[in-house]
Amino acid sequence: MPVLSQGEKSVQTKRPNLRYAIQRCCQRNKSWIAIHRTMKFTFSRGGDLLGNLYGYIRVSTRDQNEDRQLIALRELKIPEKNIFMDKQSGKDFNRPQYKRLVRKLKKDDLLYIKSIDRLGRNYAEILEQWRLLTQTKGADIVVLDMPLLDTRRGKDLMGTFLSDIVLQVLSFVAENERTNIRQRQAEGIAAAKARGVKFGRPPRPLPDNFYEVHKAWRDKKITLKEAAAACNLPVGTFYGKAIQFEKST
């Protein structure tokens, strides 16, 4: 880095906000070129002053722990208000916090995610959303677990080509893993059912007066509505239990 005079250092610490002003100074005084070069990164894509930092977190269910992702984003000094989190499946992008994030993102903002499958698990939609964020919105994305997926780097043709290949491979892996998870779940449920395991809430026990009320209803002494009210059951529930009881006797 060039050695700057005391006057140049004082100007550098002020960090002017407009590139135009610096360029004009460079044109008028060649000694300002050193200052311009030292500040160039600030105004380049990925610099600190161009846009805001954002983070996105996703877990598939409310029971899953998001701490690993949250710690990684906090280490990057991302403001808490700029961290968006969904507790929802990655099968599509119909997620409330993700939609809020997309509305807020603007050109030169920087979005961090822990891994590509946290963005989603649908191959086609991951590619579509990636292009929406980077091309339409003009934001940059960094995938922390895959350094090659950093849109601040490799802006040339070869860099873009390599990033696209990595993105497509990882997106495919993310969707394939989701398919495998669903298959394993279905196989597990089928095996459990074969062993006699029953899923869902246990059936509600019949009220003590059910048989008496059922007989009165069938004898047409009371209406269906009155019978259901006597058993403290919805009409549909009483009728369904009555039919089930009659089939079992």
C-alpha positions in Angstrom: 0.0 0.0 0.0 1.4 3.5 -0.9 2.7 5.6 2.0 0.3 8.5 2.6 1.1 11.9 4.0 -0.5 13.2 7.2 -2.9 15.3 5.1 -3.9 12.3 2.9 -4.5 10.2 6.0 -6.9 12.7 7.5 -8.8 12.8 4.2 -8.9 9.0 4.1 -10.3 8.6 7.6 -13.3 10.8 6.6 -14.2 8.1 3.9 -16.2 10.3 1.5 -19.5 8.7 0.5 -19.5 9.6 -3.2 -17.2 7.8 -5.6 -17.7 10.7 -8.0 -16.1 13.1 -5.6 -13.0 10.9 -5.2 -12.6 10.4 -8.9 -12.8 14.2 -9.5 -10.1 14.7 -6.8 -7.9 12.0 -8.5 -8.2 13.9 -11.8 -7.2 17.2 -10.2 -4.4 15.8 -8.0 -2.5 12.6 -8.8 -1.5 12.3 -5.1 -5.2 11.4 -4.4 -4.8 8.3 -6.5 -3.4 6.5 -3.5 -6.4 7.4 -1.4 -8.8 6.3 -4.2 -7.0 2.9 -4.5 -7.2 2.3 -0.7 -10.9 3.1 -0.7 -11.8 1.3 -3.9 -12.9 -2.0 -2.1 -15.4 0.0 -0.1 -17.3 0.9 -3.2 -16.9 -2.4 -5.0 -19.5 -5.2 -4.8 -19.1 -6.9 -1.5 -17.8 -3.7 0.3 -19.2 -2.7 3.6 -20.9 0.5 2.7 -22.8 -0.5 -0.4 -25.7 -2.4 1.1 -27.2 -4.0 4.2 -26.3 -7.4 5.7 -29.1 -10.0 5.9 -29.3 -13.6 7.1 -31.9 -16.3 6.5 -32.6 -19.3 8.7 -34.9 -22.2 8.1 -35.8 -25.3 10.1 -38.4 -27.8 8.9 -40.4 -28.0 12.1 -41.0 -26.1 15.3 -39.2 -28.8 17.3 -35.9 -28.4 15.4 -33.2 -26.3 16.8 -32.0 -23.3 14.8 -29.1 -22.4 17.1 -26.3 -23.6 14.8 -27.5 -21.3 12.0 -28.2 -18.4 14.3 -24.7 -18.6 15.9 -23.1 -18.6 12.5 -25.0 -15.5 11.4 -24.4 -13.6 14.6 -20.7 -14.1 14.2 -20.9 -12.1 11.0 -22.3 -9.2 13.0 -25.6 -9.2 11.1 -28.2 -7.0 12.9 -30.9 -9.1 14.7 -33.6 -7.2 12.9 -32.1 -8.4 9.5 -32.2 -12.1 10.4 -35.3 -13.8 9.1 -36.3 -17.3 10.2 -39.0 -19.7 9.0 -40.0 -22.9 10.8 -41.4 -24.6 7.7 -40.7 -27.2 5.1 -38.4 -26.4 2.2 -40.6 -28.0 -0.4 -41.5 -24.5 -1.7 -40.9 -20.8 -1.1 -44.3 -20.0 0.2 -42.9 -18.9 3.6 -43.9 -15.7 5.4 -40.4 -14.6 6.6 -38.7 -15.5 3.4 -41.2 -13.3 1.5 -40.5 -10.5 3.9 -36.8 -10.8 3.3 -37.3 -10.7 -0.5 -39.3 -7.6 -0.2 -36.6 -5.9 1.9 -33.6 -7.0 -0.3 -32.3 -4.4 -2.7 -29.4 -3.9 -5.0 -26.0 -4.5 -3.4 -27.4 -6.0 -0.2 -25.6 -9.1 1.0 -27.5 -12.2 2.1 -25.9 -15.0 4.2 -27.3 -18.5 4.6 -25.7 -21.5 6.4 -26.2 -24.0 3.6 -28.1 -24.3 0.3 -30.8 -26.7 1.7 -31.7 -24.0 4.3 -32.8 -21.9 1.3 -35.0 -24.7 0.1 -35.2 -28.3 -1.1 -36.9 -27.9 -4.5 -34.4 -28.0 -7.3 -36.2 -25.9 -9.8 -37.4 -23.3 -7.3 -33.9 -22.9 -5.7 -32.5 -22.0 -9.1 -35.4 -19.6 -9.8 -35.1 -17.9 -6.4 -31.3 -17.6 -6.7 -31.7 -15.8 -10.0 -34.5 -13.6 -8.6 -32.3 -12.5 -5.7 -29.0 -12.1 -7.6 -30.2 -10.8 -11.0 -33.6 -9.2 -10.5 -33.0 -7.8 -7.0 -29.3 -7.3 -7.6 -28.3 -8.7 -4.2 -25.3 -10.9 -3.4 -25.6 -14.3 -1.7 -23.0 -16.2 0.4 -23.5 -19.8 1.3 -21.3 -20.3 4.4 -20.9 -24.1 4.1 -19.9 -23.8 0.4 -17.3 -21.0 -0.3 -17.7 -21.4 -4.0 -21.2 -20.1 -3.7 -20.3 -16.5 -3.1 -21.7 -14.2 -5.8 -19.3 -11.4 -4.8 -16.5 -13.4 -6.4 -16.0 -14.7 -9.9 -18.0 -12.1 -11.8 -16.3 -13.1 -15.0 -17.7 -15.7 -17.3 -15.7 -18.6 -15.9 -16.5 -17.7 -12.3 -20.2 -17.5 -13.1 -20.1 -20.8 -15.0 -18.5 -22.6 -12.0 -20.9 -21.1 -9.5 -23.9 -22.2 -11.7 -22.5 -25.8 -11.8 -22.1 -25.9 -8.0 -25.5 -24.4 -7.4 -27.2 -26.9 -9.7 -25.4 -29.8 -8.1 -26.2 -28.7 -4.5 -29.8 -27.9 -5.4 -30.2 -31.4 -6.9 -28.7 -32.9 -3.8 -31.1 -30.9 -1.5 -34.2 -32.0 -3.4 -32.9 -35.6 -3.6 -32.4 -35.6 0.2 -35.9 -34.4 0.7 -37.2 -37.2 -1.5 -35.2 -39.7 0.4 -36.5 -38.3 3.7 -40.1 -38.7 2.6 -39.5 -42.2 1.3 -37.9 -43.2 4.6 -40.8 -41.7 6.5 -43.4 -43.6 4.4 -41.5 -46.9 4.8 -41.3 -46.3 8.6 -45.0 -45.6 8.8 -45.8 -48.7 6.8 -43.6 -50.9 8.9 -45.1 -49.5 12.1 -48.7 -50.1 10.8 -47.7 -53.7 10.0 -46.7 -54.1 13.6 -50.0 -52.9 14.7 -49.0 -49.3 15.7 -51.9 -46.9 15.4 -51.2 -43.2 14.6 -53.2 -40.2 15.5 -55.2 -39.3 18.6 -56.7 -42.2 20.5 -60.5 -42.5 20.0 -62.6 -40.5 22.5 -64.3 -43.0 24.9 -68.1 -43.2 24.7 -70.0 -41.3 27.3 -71.5 -43.4 30.1 -75.0 -42.7 28.9 -74.3 -43.4 25.3 -76.1 -46.8 25.1 -79.2 -45.5 26.9 -79.4 -42.4 24.7 -78.7 -44.4 21.5 -81.6 -46.7 22.3 -83.9 -43.8 22.9 -82.8 -42.2 19.6 -83.4 -45.4 17.7 -86.8 -45.8 19.4 -87.5 -42.3 18.1 -88.2 -41.0 21.5 -85.7 -38.2 21.0 -84.2 -36.5 17.9 -80.6 -36.9 16.7 -79.8 -33.4 17.8 -81.2 -34.1 21.3 -79.3 -37.4 21.5 -76.0 -35.6 20.6 -76.7 -32.9 23.2 -77.4 -35.5 25.9 -74.1 -37.1 25.2 -72.3 -33.7 25.0 -71.1 -34.6 21.4 -71.3 -32.9 18.1 -74.2 -34.2 16.0 -71.8 -35.7 13.4 -69.6 -37.4 16.0 -72.7 -38.9 17.8 -74.0 -40.2 14.5 -70.7 -41.7 13.5 -70.2 -43.5 16.8 -73.8 -44.8 16.7 -73.2 -46.3 13.2 -69.9 -47.8 14.4 -71.5 -49.2 17.5 -74.4 -50.8 15.5 -71.9 -52.4 13.1 -70.0 -54.0 15.9 -73.0 -55.5 17.6 
